[in-house]
Amino acid sequence: MNNRLKVLRAERDWSQADLAHQLGVSRQTINALETGRYDPSLPLAFKIAAVFDQPIESIFSA
Amino acid sequence: MNTGRKNFVATWGIGFGLLAIAVGVAIFASGLWASWASAILAMIAAIWIGAAWMGSVDEAAQEAHKWSWYWGGSIGMAIGGVLLILATTPASQHWTVPVAPGHEGDPVAYAATGAMGMLGLMLVGYLVAWGLWWLRRR
């Protein structure tokens, strides 16, 4: 699964630690998500969508 | 203190409280009942602390531990299984099985060595798998 996490984070000038703090996960998890090596659970995907204020489908794609 | 913090303190407090009681029973009580009580309490505490800790890490970390325990633990157990099967064959005739000092010839000590050996292999497999899981996601 691909995602635009890194781009969206960069647009807001957030560090991985900033995003991790907002999502309640570790920085390592953010890194794994951004590199596409870990797919989030549905609850975490919804949380990510809420943090970026964007629909899930605009962040994640197959 | 907010509810989340209270729950956190209560959860960890109960776990380590149980562990402290188990250690206390082991140190200050004697007899068979004390050994049983101490061992059972220690394992309940271990499960309790493990559950609290698992609930405190994020989903990727949980996934890493589940994956590692399944694959690392299974592969470790498979390696132990080879040794277990060989132990029932003539191939093990000249094996020297280490036991706790002073317990040579005690079947229970040999069983304990086998159990600890299997657990050790599973833990090594688990640690290797856990390291690999995170290395692949760096």
N, CA and C atoms of all chains as a GROMACS GRO file, in nm:
protein
  600
    1MET      N    1   0.084  -0.119   0.000
    1MET     CA    2   0.000   0.000   0.000
    1MET      C    3   0.088   0.125   0.000
    2ASN      N    4   0.051   0.225  -0.084
    2ASN     CA    5   0.126   0.351  -0.088
    2ASN      C    6   0.055   0.457  -0.004
    3ASN      N    7   0.132   0.553   0.040
    3ASN     CA    8   0.067   0.662   0.114
    3ASN      C    9   0.142   0.794   0.094
    4ARG      N   10   0.075   0.905   0.127
    4ARG     CA   11   0.133   1.038   0.110
    4ARG      C   12   0.172   1.100   0.242
    5LEU      N   13   0.197   1.016   0.339
    5LEU     CA   14   0.225   1.063   0.474
    5LEU      C   15   0.344   1.162   0.479
    6LYS      N   16   0.450   1.123   0.411
    6LYS     CA   17   0.572   1.205   0.417
    6LYS      C   18   0.548   1.342   0.357
    7VAL      N   19   0.475   1.344   0.244
    7VAL     CA   20   0.446   1.470   0.176
    7VAL      C   21   0.357   1.558   0.265
    8LEU      N   22   0.252   1.499   0.317
    8LEU     CA   23   0.158   1.574   0.401
    8LEU      C   24   0.227   1.629   0.526
    9ARG      N   25   0.315   1.547   0.580
    9ARG     CA   26   0.388   1.590   0.701
    9ARG      C   27   0.483   1.706   0.667
   10ALA      N   28   0.552   1.692   0.551
   10ALA     CA   29   0.646   1.798   0.510
   10ALA      C   30   0.572   1.928   0.483
   11GLU      N   31   0.453   1.918   0.423
   11GLU     CA   32   0.374   2.039   0.395
   11GLU      C   33   0.343   2.118   0.522
   12ARG      N   34   0.328   2.043   0.632
   12ARG     CA   35   0.294   2.108   0.761
   12ARG      C   36   0.419   2.137   0.844
   13ASP      N   37   0.535   2.101   0.787
   13ASP     CA   38   0.662   2.123   0.857
   13ASP      C   39   0.667   2.051   0.993
   14TRP      N   40   0.610   1.931   0.995
   14TRP     CA   41   0.612   1.852   1.117
   14TRP      C   42   0.727   1.752   1.110
   15SER      N   43   0.787   1.726   1.223
   15SER     CA   44   0.887   1.618   1.228
   15SER      C   45   0.813   1.486   1.247
   16GLN      N   46   0.886   1.378   1.229
   16GLN     CA   47   0.825   1.246   1.253
   16GLN      C   48   0.779   1.236   1.398
   17ALA      N   49   0.859   1.294   1.487
   17ALA     CA   50   0.823   1.290   1.630
   17ALA      C   51   0.694   1.368   1.656
   18ASP      N   52   0.678   1.482   1.586
   18ASP     CA   53   0.555   1.563   1.603
   18ASP      C   54   0.433   1.480   1.564
   19LEU      N   55   0.443   1.417   1.447
   19LEU     CA   56   0.329   1.337   1.399
   19LEU      C   57   0.305   1.217   1.491
   20ALA      N   58   0.414   1.156   1.532
   20ALA     CA   59   0.401   1.041   1.623
   20ALA      C   60   0.327   1.080   1.750
   21HIS      N   61   0.362   1.198   1.803
   21HIS     CA   62   0.298   1.246   1.926
   21HIS      C   63   0.148   1.268   1.904
   22GLN      N   64   0.113   1.325   1.790
   22GLN     CA   65  -0.029   1.352   1.762
   22GLN      C   66  -0.109   1.223   1.744
   23LEU      N   67  -0.042   1.121   1.691
   23LEU     CA   68  -0.112   0.994   1.665
   23LEU      C   69  -0.102   0.897   1.783
   24GLY      N   70  -0.017   0.928   1.878
   24GLY     CA   71   0.000   0.839   1.993
   24GLY      C   72   0.075   0.712   1.957
   25VAL      N   73   0.169   0.723   1.862
   25VAL     CA   74   0.252   0.607   1.826
   25VAL      C   75   0.399   0.648   1.837
   26SER      N   76   0.489   0.553   1.812
   26SER     CA   77   0.631   0.584   1.821
   26SER      C   78   0.682   0.643   1.690
   27ARG      N   79   0.798   0.709   1.697
   27ARG     CA   80   0.858   0.765   1.575
   27ARG      C   81   0.896   0.653   1.478
   28GLN      N   82   0.936   0.540   1.534
   28GLN     CA   83   0.972   0.425   1.450
   28GLN      C   84   0.852   0.379   1.367
   29THR      N   85   0.734   0.387   1.428
   29THR     CA   86   0.613   0.347   1.356
   29THR      C   87   0.585   0.444   1.241
   30ILE      N   88   0.605   0.575   1.266
   30ILE     CA   89   0.586   0.674   1.159
   30ILE      C   90   0.681   0.645   1.044
   31ASN      N   91   0.807   0.614   1.079
   31ASN     CA   92   0.906   0.583   0.976
   31ASN      C   93   0.863   0.460   0.894
   32ALA      N   94   0.817   0.357   0.964
   32ALA     CA   95   0.774   0.235   0.896
   32ALA      C   96   0.654   0.263   0.805
   33LEU      N   97   0.565   0.351   0.850
   33LEU     CA   98   0.448   0.387   0.768
   33LEU      C   99   0.491   0.465   0.645
   34GLU      N  100   0.579   0.563   0.666
   34GLU     CA  101   0.621   0.649   0.554
   34GLU      C  102   0.698   0.572   0.447
   35THR      N  103   0.774   0.474   0.490
   35THR     CA  104   0.851   0.397   0.392
   35THR      C  105   0.765   0.288   0.327
   36GLY      N  106   0.640   0.281   0.368
   36GLY     CA  107   0.547   0.184   0.308
   36GLY      C  108   0.572   0.041   0.351
   37ARG      N  109   0.648   0.026   0.459
   37ARG     CA  110   0.681  -0.110   0.503
   37ARG      C  111   0.589  -0.159   0.614
   38TYR      N  112   0.499  -0.072   0.654
   38TYR     CA  113   0.398  -0.114   0.753
   38TYR      C  114   0.265  -0.049   0.716
   39ASP      N  115   0.163  -0.131   0.705
   39ASP     CA  116   0.029  -0.080   0.675
   39ASP      C  117  -0.047  -0.061   0.805
   40PRO      N  118  -0.105   0.059   0.824
   40PRO     CA  119  -0.174   0.083   0.952
   40PRO      C  120  -0.305   0.007   0.961
   41SER      N  121  -0.350  -0.011   1.086
   41SER     CA  122  -0.483  -0.068   1.108
   41SER      C  123  -0.586   0.036   1.064
   42LEU      N  124  -0.709  -0.008   1.049
   42LEU     CA  125  -0.815   0.086   1.009
   42LEU      C  126  -0.831   0.199   1.111
   43PRO      N  127  -0.832   0.169   1.243
   43PRO     CA  128  -0.843   0.280   1.339
   43PRO      C  129  -0.730   0.381   1.328
   44LEU      N  130  -0.606   0.332   1.306
   44LEU     CA  131  -0.494   0.426   1.293
   44LEU      C  132  -0.506   0.505   1.163
   45ALA      N  133  -0.552   0.441   1.056
   45ALA     CA  134  -0.570   0.510   0.928
   45ALA      C  135  -0.672   0.623   0.944
   46PHE      N  136  -0.779   0.596   1.017
   46PHE     CA  137  -0.880   0.700   1.042
   46PHE      C  138  -0.820   0.814   1.124
   47LYS      N  139  -0.736   0.779   1.221
   47LYS     CA  140  -0.672   0.880   1.305
   47LYS      C  141  -0.580   0.968   1.220
   48ILE      N  142  -0.506   0.904   1.129
   48ILE     CA  143  -0.416   0.978   1.040
   48ILE      C  144  -0.497   1.074   0.954
   49ALA      N  145  -0.609   1.022   0.900
   49ALA     CA  146  -0.695   1.106   0.817
   49ALA      C  147  -0.746   1.226   0.897
   50ALA      N  148  -0.782   1.203   1.023
   50ALA     CA  149  -0.833   1.312   1.107
   50ALA      C  150  -0.724   1.415   1.136
   51VAL      N  151  -0.603   1.367   1.163
   51VAL     CA  152  -0.492   1.459   1.194
   51VAL      C  153  -0.461   1.549   1.074
   52PHE      N  154  -0.465   1.490   0.953
   52PHE     CA  155  -0.436   1.569   0.832
   52PHE      C  156  -0.561   1.636   0.775
   53ASP      N  157  -0.676   1.605   0.835
   53ASP     CA  158  -0.804   1.660   0.791
   53ASP      C  159  -0.829   1.632   0.642
   54GLN      N  160  -0.805   1.506   0.606
   54GLN     CA  161  -0.824   1.463   0.467
   54GLN      C  162  -0.892   1.328   0.467
   55PRO      N  163  -0.966   1.295   0.360
   55PRO     CA  164  -1.026   1.160   0.354
   55PRO      C  165  -0.917   1.053   0.341
   56ILE      N  166  -0.946   0.936   0.394
   56ILE     CA  167  -0.848   0.827   0.391
   56ILE      C  168  -0.798   0.798   0.249
   57GLU      N  169  -0.892   0.798   0.154
   57GLU     CA  170  -0.854   0.760   0.017
   57GLU      C  171  -0.761   0.861  -0.049
   58SER      N  172  -0.752   0.981   0.006
   58SER     CA  173  -0.658   1.078  -0.052
   58SER      C  174  -0.519   1.061   0.010
   59ILE      N  175  -0.511   0.983   0.115
   59ILE     CA  176  -0.380   0.960   0.180
   59ILE      C  177  -0.323   0.823   0.140
   60PHE      N  178  -0.410   0.724   0.137
   60PHE     CA  179  -0.364   0.587   0.108
   60PHE      C  180  -0.417   0.540  -0.028
   61SER      N  181  -0.335   0.466  -0.099
   61SER     CA  182  -0.380   0.405  -0.225
   61SER      C  183  -0.318   0.266  -0.237
   62ALA      N  184  -0.388   0.182  -0.312
   62ALA     CA  185  -0.342   0.043  -0.325
   62ALA      C  186  -0.221   0.034  -0.415
   63MET      N  187  -0.502   1.340   3.976
   63MET     CA  188  -0.457   1.237   3.881
   63MET      C  189  -0.573   1.199   3.788
   64ASN      N  190  -0.551   1.206   3.655
   64ASN     CA  191  -0.662   1.173   3.565
   64ASN      C  192  -0.684   1.021   3.557
   65THR      N  193  -0.798   0.983   3.494
   65THR     CA  194  -0.838   0.842   3.491
   65THR      C  195  -0.734   0.754   3.421
   66GLY      N  196  -0.681   0.805   3.308
   66GLY     CA  197  -0.581   0.727   3.234
   66GLY      C  198  -0.459   0.698   3.319
   67ARG      N  199  -0.412   0.802   3.389
   67ARG     CA  200  -0.293   0.785   3.473
   67ARG      C  201  -0.322   0.691   3.591
   68LYS      N  202  -0.444   0.706   3.647
   68LYS     CA  203  -0.483   0.619   3.758
   68LYS      C  204  -0.484   0.472   3.713
   69ASN      N  205  -0.544   0.448   3.594
   69ASN     CA  206  -0.548   0.311   3.541
   69ASN      C  207  -0.407   0.258   3.520
   70PHE      N  208  -0.320   0.344   3.466
   70PHE     CA  209  -0.182   0.304   3.439
   70PHE      C  210  -0.112   0.263   3.569
   71VAL      N  211  -0.125   0.350   3.669
   71VAL     CA  212  -0.060   0.322   3.799
   71VAL      C  213  -0.119   0.197   3.862
   72ALA      N  214  -0.254   0.184   3.856
   72ALA     CA  215  -0.321   0.068   3.916
   72ALA      C  216  -0.276  -0.061   3.847
   73THR      N  217  -0.274  -0.058   3.714
   73THR     CA  218  -0.238  -0.179   3.637
   73THR      C  219  -0.096  -0.224   3.669
   74TRP      N  220  -0.001  -0.131   3.660
   74TRP     CA  221   0.138  -0.167   3.686
   74TRP      C  222   0.159  -0.197   3.834
   75GLY      N  223   0.086  -0.122   3.917
   75GLY     CA  224   0.097  -0.144   4.062
   75GLY      C  225   0.054  -0.284   4.101
   76ILE      N  226  -0.059  -0.329   4.046
   76ILE     CA  227  -0.108  -0.464   4.078
   76ILE      C  228  -0.006  -0.568   4.032
   77GLY      N  229   0.047  -0.550   3.909
   77GLY     CA  230   0.144  -0.646   3.855
   77GLY      C  231   0.268  -0.658   3.942
   78PHE      N  232   0.328  -0.543   3.973
   78PHE     CA  233   0.451  -0.547   4.052
   78PHE      C  234   0.422  -0.580   4.199
   79GLY      N  235   0.300  -0.546   4.245
   79GLY     CA  236   0.261  -0.586   4.380
   79GLY      C  237   0.254  -0.737   4.392
   80LEU      N  238   0.192  -0.800   4.292
   80LEU     CA  239   0.185  -0.947   4.291
   80LEU      C  240   0.324  -1.009   4.287
   81LEU      N  241   0.411  -0.948   4.206
   81LEU     CA  242   0.548  -0.999   4.194
   81LEU      C  243   0.622  -0.987   4.328
   82ALA      N  244   0.600  -0.874   4.395
   82ALA     CA  245   0.665  -0.852   4.525
   82ALA      C  246   0.616  -0.957   4.626
   83ILE      N  247   0.485  -0.987   4.624
   83ILE     CA  248   0.431  -1.088   4.716
   83ILE      C  249   0.494  -1.224   4.685
   84ALA      N  250   0.504  -1.255   4.554
   84ALA     CA  251   0.563  -1.383   4.514
   84ALA      C  252   0.707  -1.396   4.565
   85VAL      N  253   0.783  -1.287   4.550
   85VAL     CA  254   0.922  -1.289   4.597
   85VAL      C  255   0.925  -1.299   4.749
   86GLY      N  256   0.836  -1.225   4.814
   86GLY     CA  257   0.828  -1.229   4.960
   86GLY      C  258   0.797  -1.369   5.012
   87VAL      N  259   0.700  -1.435   4.948
   87VAL     CA  260   0.664  -1.572   4.989
   87VAL      C  261   0.784  -1.665   4.971
   88ALA      N  262   0.855  -1.647   4.857
   88ALA     CA  263   0.970  -1.733   4.830
   88ALA      C  264   1.080  -1.714   4.933
   89ILE      N  265   1.098  -1.590   4.979
   89ILE     CA  266   1.207  -1.561   5.073
   89ILE      C  267   1.170  -1.597   5.217
   90PHE      N  268   1.048  -1.558   5.257
   90PHE     CA  269   1.015  -1.568   5.399
   90PHE      C  270   0.933  -1.690   5.440
   91ALA      N  271   0.876  -1.761   5.341
   91ALA     CA  272   0.798  -1.880   5.378
   91ALA      C  273   0.873  -2.004   5.334
   92SER      N  274   0.839  -2.115   5.393
   92SER     CA  275   0.904  -2.239   5.351
   92SER      C  276   0.798  -2.348   5.336
   93GLY      N  277   0.836  -2.457   5.273
   93GLY     CA  278   0.742  -2.566   5.255
   93GLY      C  279   0.690  -2.570   5.113
   94LEU      N  280   0.626  -2.682   5.083
   94LEU     CA  281   0.577  -2.705   4.948
   94LEU      C  282   0.474  -2.600   4.906
   95TRP      N  283   0.381  -2.567   4.999
   95TRP     CA  284   0.276  -2.470   4.965
   95TRP      C  285   0.337  -2.336   4.925
   96ALA      N  286   0.445  -2.299   4.992
   96ALA     CA  287   0.509  -2.170   4.964
   96ALA      C  288   0.570  -2.170   4.825
   97SER      N  289   0.631  -2.282   4.788
   97SER     CA  290   0.690  -2.292   4.653
   97SER      C  291   0.582  -2.280   4.547
   98TRP      N  292   0.473  -2.354   4.568
   98TRP     CA  293   0.362  -2.349   4.471
   98TRP      C  294   0.305  -2.208   4.465
   99ALA      N  295   0.276  -2.151   4.581
   99ALA     CA  296   0.214  -2.018   4.586
   99ALA      C  297   0.304  -1.914   4.520
  100SER      N  298   0.434  -1.921   4.550
  100SER     CA  299   0.528  -1.825   4.495
  100SER      C  300   0.537  -1.837   4.342
  101ALA      N  301   0.546  -1.962   4.294
  101ALA     CA  302   0.559  -1.984   4.149
  101ALA      C  303   0.432  -1.939   4.076
  102ILE      N  304   0.315  -1.975   4.132
  102ILE     CA  305   0.190  -1.938   4.065
  102ILE      C  306   0.171  -1.786   4.067
  103LEU      N  307   0.199  -1.724   4.182
  103LEU     CA  308   0.186  -1.578   4.191
  103LEU      C  309   0.281  -1.507   4.094
  104ALA      N  310   0.404  -1.559   4.084
  104ALA     CA  311   0.504  -1.498   3.994
  104ALA      C  312   0.455  -1.504   3.850
  105MET      N  313   0.396  -1.617   3.812
  105MET     CA  314   0.350  -1.630   3.674
  105MET      C  315   0.226  -1.546   3.647
  106ILE      N  316   0.138  -1.536   3.746
  106ILE     CA  317   0.022  -1.446   3.730
  106ILE      C  318   0.071  -1.302   3.714
  107ALA      N  319   0.169  -1.265   3.796
  107ALA     CA  320   0.226  -1.130   3.787
  107ALA      C  321   0.290  -1.108   3.650
  108ALA      N  322   0.360  -1.211   3.601
  108ALA     CA  323   0.427  -1.197   3.470
  108ALA      C  324   0.325  -1.176   3.359
  109ILE      N  325   0.215  -1.252   3.363
  109ILE     CA  326   0.111  -1.237   3.261
  109ILE      C  327   0.047  -1.098   3.274
  110TRP      N  328   0.022  -1.057   3.396
  110TRP     CA  329  -0.041  -0.927   3.421
  110TRP      C  330   0.047  -0.813   3.369
  111ILE      N  331   0.176  -0.819   3.405
  111ILE     CA  332   0.269  -0.714   3.361
  111ILE      C  333   0.285  -0.718   3.209
  112GLY      N  334   0.290  -0.839   3.153
  112GLY     CA  335   0.302  -0.853   3.008
  112GLY      C  336   0.182  -0.792   2.936
  113ALA      N  337   0.063  -0.816   2.991
  113ALA     CA  338  -0.059  -0.762   2.929
  113ALA      C  339  -0.060  -0.610   2.938
  114ALA      N  340  -0.018  -0.558   3.054
  114ALA     CA  341  -0.014  -0.412   3.072
  114ALA      C  342   0.086  -0.349   2.976
  115TRP      N  343   0.200  -0.414   2.964
  115TRP     CA  344   0.306  -0.362   2.876
  115TRP      C  345   0.262  -0.370   2.730
  116MET      N  346   0.200  -0.481   2.690
  116MET     CA  347   0.154  -0.497   2.552
  116MET      C  348   0.050  -0.389   2.518
  117GLY      N  349  -0.033  -0.356   2.617
  117GLY     CA  350  -0.134  -0.253   2.594
  117GLY      C  351  -0.075  -0.113   2.589
  118SER      N  352   0.049  -0.098   2.638
  118SER     CA  353   0.107   0.036   2.644
  118SER      C  354   0.188   0.071   2.518
  119VAL      N  355   0.216  -0.029   2.434
  119VAL     CA  356   0.296   0.001   2.313
  119VAL      C  357   0.201   0.018   2.194
  120ASP      N  358   0.249   0.084   2.089
  120ASP     CA  359   0.160   0.111   1.976
  120ASP      C  360   0.142  -0.013   1.888
  121GLU      N  361   0.054   0.001   1.787
  121GLU     CA  362   0.014  -0.118   1.711
  121GLU      C  363   0.127  -0.182   1.630
  122ALA      N  364   0.222  -0.100   1.581
  122ALA     CA  365   0.333  -0.157   1.506
  122ALA      C  366   0.422  -0.239   1.599
  123ALA      N  367   0.444  -0.186   1.718
  123ALA     CA  368   0.526  -0.259   1.816
  123ALA      C  369   0.455  -0.389   1.857
  124GLN      N  370   0.324  -0.383   1.872
  124GLN     CA  371   0.248  -0.505   1.905
  124GLN      C  372   0.261  -0.607   1.793
  125GLU      N  373   0.249  -0.557   1.669
  125GLU     CA  374   0.258  -0.646   1.554
  125GLU      C  375   0.397  -0.712   1.548
  126ALA      N  376   0.500  -0.631   1.579
  126ALA     CA  377   0.637  -0.684   1.578
  126ALA      C  378   0.649  -0.798   1.679
  127HIS      N  379   0.592  -0.778   1.798
  127HIS     CA  380   0.603  -0.882   1.900
  127HIS      C  381   0.522  -1.005   1.864
  128LYS      N  382   0.403  -0.986   1.807
  128LYS     CA  383   0.320  -1.102   1.769
  128LYS      C  384   0.388  -1.183   1.658
  129TRP      N  385   0.438  -1.111   1.558
  129TRP     CA  386   0.506  -1.176   1.446
  129TRP      C  387   0.630  -1.251   1.495
  130SER      N  388   0.706  -1.182   1.582
  130SER     CA  389   0.831  -1.240   1.632
  130SER      C  390   0.804  -1.363   1.718
  131TRP      N  391   0.700  -1.355   1.800
  131TRP     CA  392   0.672  -1.469   1.887
  131TRP      C  393   0.626  -1.588   1.803
  132TYR      N  394   0.545  -1.559   1.701
  132TYR     CA  395   0.497  -1.670   1.617
  132TYR      C  396   0.613  -1.732   1.539
  133TRP      N  397   0.682  -1.649   1.460
  133TRP     CA  398   0.785  -1.706   1.373
  133TRP      C  399   0.914  -1.740   1.447
  134GLY      N  400   0.964  -1.648   1.526
  134GLY     CA  401   1.086  -1.675   1.602
  134GLY      C  402   1.066  -1.787   1.701
  135GLY      N  403   0.953  -1.779   1.774
  135GLY     CA  404   0.922  -1.883   1.872
  135GLY      C  405   0.902  -2.018   1.807
  136SER      N  406   0.832  -2.019   1.693
  136SER     CA  407   0.806  -2.146   1.625
  136SER      C  408   0.933  -2.209   1.570
  137ILE      N  409   1.019  -2.124   1.511
  137ILE     CA  410   1.144  -2.178   1.457
  137ILE      C  411   1.235  -2.226   1.570
  138GLY      N  412   1.238  -2.150   1.678
  138GLY     CA  413   1.315  -2.194   1.796
  138GLY      C  414   1.263  -2.327   1.849
  139MET      N  415   1.127  -2.339   1.852
  139MET     CA  416   1.067  -2.463   1.900
  139MET      C  417   1.096  -2.579   1.804
  140ALA      N  418   1.101  -2.548   1.674
  140ALA     CA  419   1.131  -2.653   1.575
  140ALA      C  420   1.273  -2.704   1.595
  141ILE      N  421   1.365  -2.612   1.622
  141ILE     CA  422   1.504  -2.655   1.648
  141ILE      C  423   1.509  -2.740   1.774
  142GLY      N  424   1.435  -2.695   1.876
  142GLY     CA  425   1.426  -2.775   1.999
  142GLY      C  426   1.360  -2.909   1.974
  143GLY      N  427   1.265  -2.910   1.880
  143GLY     CA  428   1.196  -3.034   1.846
  143GLY      C  429   1.291  -3.137   1.787
  144VAL      N  430   1.387  -3.089   1.705
  144VAL     CA  431   1.487  -3.180   1.647
  144VAL      C  432   1.565  -3.247   1.760
  145LEU      N  433   1.607  -3.165   1.858
  145LEU     CA  434   1.683  -3.219   1.971
  145LEU      C  435   1.597  -3.316   2.053
  146LEU      N  436   1.469  -3.281   2.066
  146LEU     CA  437   1.377  -3.365   2.143
  146LEU      C  438   1.359  -3.502   2.077
  147ILE      N  439   1.344  -3.498   1.944
  147ILE     CA  440   1.327  -3.625   1.871
  147ILE      C  441   1.455  -3.708   1.880
  148LEU      N  442   1.569  -3.639   1.859
  148LEU     CA  443   1.697  -3.710   1.867
  148LEU      C  444   1.720  -3.771   2.005
  149ALA      N  445   1.666  -3.703   2.107
  149ALA     CA  446   1.686  -3.752   2.244
  149ALA      C  447   1.620  -3.887   2.268
  150THR      N  448   1.523  -3.920   2.182
  150THR     CA  449   1.454  -4.049   2.198
  150THR      C  450   1.519  -4.159   2.114
  151THR      N  451   1.625  -4.125   2.042
  151THR     CA  452   1.690  -4.222   1.953
  151THR      C  453   1.828  -4.260   2.007
  152PRO      N  454   1.887  -4.362   1.950
  152PRO     CA  455   2.022  -4.401   1.995
  152PRO      C  456   2.126  -4.290   1.973
  153ALA      N  457   2.094  -4.191   1.888
  153ALA     CA  458   2.189  -4.082   1.863
  153ALA      C  459   2.224  -4.008   1.991
  154SER      N  460   2.136  -4.014   2.090
  154SER     CA  461   2.159  -3.937   2.214
  154SER      C  462   2.230  -4.018   2.322
  155GLN      N  463   2.272  -4.139   2.286
  155GLN     CA  464   2.333  -4.229   2.384
  155GLN      C  465   2.450  -4.166   2.459
  156HIS      N  466   2.529  -4.087   2.389
  156HIS     CA  467   2.649  -4.031   2.452
  156HIS      C  468   2.635  -3.884   2.485
  157TRP      N  469   2.512  -3.836   2.486
  157TRP     CA  470   2.490  -3.694   2.520
  157TRP      C  471   2.513  -3.674   2.669
  158THR      N  472   2.565  -3.557   2.699
  158THR     CA  473   2.574  -3.518   2.840
  158THR      C  474   2.476  -3.402   2.860
  159VAL      N  475   2.374  -3.426   2.939
  159VAL     CA  476   2.273  -3.322   2.962
  159VAL      C  477   2.307  -3.247   3.091
  160PRO      N  478   2.329  -3.116   3.081
  160PRO     CA  479   2.363  -3.041   3.203
  160PRO      C  480   2.241  -3.026   3.294
  161VAL      N  481   2.262  -3.039   3.423
  161VAL     CA  482   2.155  -3.014   3.521
  161VAL      C  483   2.209  -2.923   3.632
  162ALA      N  484   2.117  -2.873   3.713
  162ALA     CA  485   2.159  -2.786   3.824
  162ALA      C  486   2.254  -2.864   3.915
  163PRO      N  487   2.361  -2.798   3.963
  163PRO     CA  488   2.458  -2.867   4.049
  163PRO      C  489   2.390  -2.933   4.169
  164GLY      N  490   2.429  -3.056   4.196
  164GLY     CA  491   2.372  -3.130   4.309
  164GLY      C  492   2.247  -3.208   4.274
  165HIS      N  493   2.201  -3.195   4.151
  165HIS     CA  494   2.077  -3.264   4.110
  165HIS      C  495   2.103  -3.373   4.005
  166GLU      N  496   2.230  -3.413   3.992
  166GLU     CA  497   2.263  -3.516   3.892
  166GLU      C  498   2.184  -3.643   3.924
  167GLY      N  499   2.124  -3.701   3.820
  167GLY     CA  500   2.048  -3.824   3.839
  167GLY      C  501   1.902  -3.801   3.875
  168ASP      N  502   1.865  -3.676   3.899
  168ASP     CA  503   1.726  -3.644   3.935
  168ASP      C  504   1.646  -3.621   3.806
  169PRO      N  505   1.547  -3.705   3.778
  169PRO     CA  506   1.471  -3.691   3.653
  169PRO      C  507   1.404  -3.553   3.639
  170VAL      N  508   1.360  -3.497   3.751
  170VAL     CA  509   1.295  -3.365   3.746
  170VAL      C  510   1.394  -3.259   3.698
  171ALA      N  511   1.519  -3.270   3.740
  171ALA     CA  512   1.621  -3.173   3.698
  171ALA      C  513   1.645  -3.182   3.547
  172TYR      N  514   1.643  -3.305   3.495
  172TYR     CA  515   1.662  -3.322   3.350
  172TYR      C  516   1.542  -3.266   3.272
  173ALA      N  517   1.423  -3.287   3.328
  173ALA     CA  518   1.304  -3.232   3.263
  173ALA      C  519   1.311  -3.079   3.263
  174ALA      N  520   1.359  -3.023   3.375
  174ALA     CA  521   1.372  -2.878   3.385
  174ALA      C  522   1.474  -2.827   3.283
  175THR      N  523   1.584  -2.900   3.266
  175THR     CA  524   1.685  -2.861   3.166
  175THR      C  525   1.622  -2.859   3.027
  176GLY      N  526   1.541  -2.962   2.998
  176GLY     CA  527   1.474  -2.968   2.867
  176GLY      C  528   1.380  -2.850   2.848
  177ALA      N  529   1.301  -2.821   2.951
  177ALA     CA  530   1.205  -2.710   2.941
  177ALA      C  531   1.278  -2.577   2.924
  178MET      N  532   1.383  -2.558   3.004
  178MET     CA  533   1.459  -2.432   2.994
  178MET      C  534   1.529  -2.422   2.859
  179GLY      N  535   1.578  -2.534   2.809
  179GLY     CA  536   1.644  -2.534   2.678
  179GLY      C  537   1.547  -2.494   2.568
  180MET      N  538   1.428  -2.552   2.573
  180MET     CA  539   1.326  -2.520   2.472
  180MET      C  540   1.287  -2.373   2.482
  181LEU      N  541   1.265  -2.325   2.604
  181LEU     CA  542   1.230  -2.185   2.626
  181LEU      C  543   1.342  -2.093   2.577
  182GLY      N  544   1.466  -2.132   2.604
  182GLY     CA  545   1.580  -2.052   2.560
  182GLY      C  546   1.586  -2.040   2.408
  183LEU      N  547   1.566  -2.152   2.340
  183LEU     CA  548   1.569  -2.150   2.193
  183LEU      C  549   1.456  -2.063   2.138
  184MET      N  550   1.338  -2.074   2.201
  184MET     CA  551   1.224  -1.992   2.156
  184MET      C  552   1.252  -1.844   2.179
  185LEU      N  553   1.314  -1.812   2.291
  185LEU     CA  554   1.344  -1.672   2.320
  185LEU      C  555   1.450  -1.616   2.225
  186VAL      N  556   1.550  -1.699   2.193
  186VAL     CA  557   1.654  -1.654   2.097
  186VAL      C  558   1.588  -1.628   1.962
  187GLY      N  559   1.502  -1.723   1.918
  187GLY     CA  560   1.431  -1.706   1.792
  187GLY      C  561   1.346  -1.581   1.793
  188TYR      N  562   1.278  -1.557   1.904
  188TYR     CA  563   1.192  -1.440   1.920
  188TYR      C  564   1.274  -1.311   1.907
  189LEU      N  565   1.388  -1.305   1.975
  189LEU     CA  566   1.471  -1.184   1.972
  189LEU      C  567   1.527  -1.158   1.831
  190VAL      N  568   1.570  -1.265   1.764
  190VAL     CA  569   1.624  -1.250   1.628
  190VAL      C  570   1.513  -1.201   1.536
  191ALA      N  571   1.394  -1.262   1.546
  191ALA     CA  572   1.282  -1.224   1.460
  191ALA      C  573   1.239  -1.079   1.487
  192TRP      N  574   1.239  -1.041   1.614
  192TRP     CA  575   1.201  -0.903   1.650
  192TRP      C  576   1.299  -0.803   1.589
  193GLY      N  577   1.427  -0.834   1.597
  193GLY     CA  578   1.528  -0.747   1.537
  193GLY      C  579   1.510  -0.737   1.386
  194LEU      N  580   1.482  -0.852   1.323
  194LEU     CA  581   1.463  -0.853   1.177
  194LEU      C  582   1.340  -0.771   1.137
  195TRP      N  583   1.233  -0.786   1.215
  195TRP     CA  584   1.108  -0.713   1.183
  195TRP      C  585   1.134  -0.563   1.175
  196TRP      N  586   1.205  -0.511   1.275
  196TRP     CA  587   1.231  -0.367   1.277
  196TRP      C  588   1.337  -0.327   1.175
  197LEU      N  589   1.439  -0.414   1.154
  197LEU     CA  590   1.542  -0.383   1.054
  197LEU      C  591   1.481  -0.366   0.917
  198ARG      N  592   1.382  -0.452   0.886
  198ARG     CA  593   1.318  -0.446   0.754
  198ARG      C  594   1.227  -0.324   0.741
  199ARG      N  595   1.199  -0.257   0.849
  199ARG     CA  596   1.109  -0.140   0.844
  199ARG      C  597   1.178  -0.010   0.880
  200ARG      N  598   1.309  -0.009   0.872
  200ARG     CA  599   1.385   0.114   0.903
  200ARG      C  600   1.376   0.214   0.788
   0.00000   0.00000   0.00000
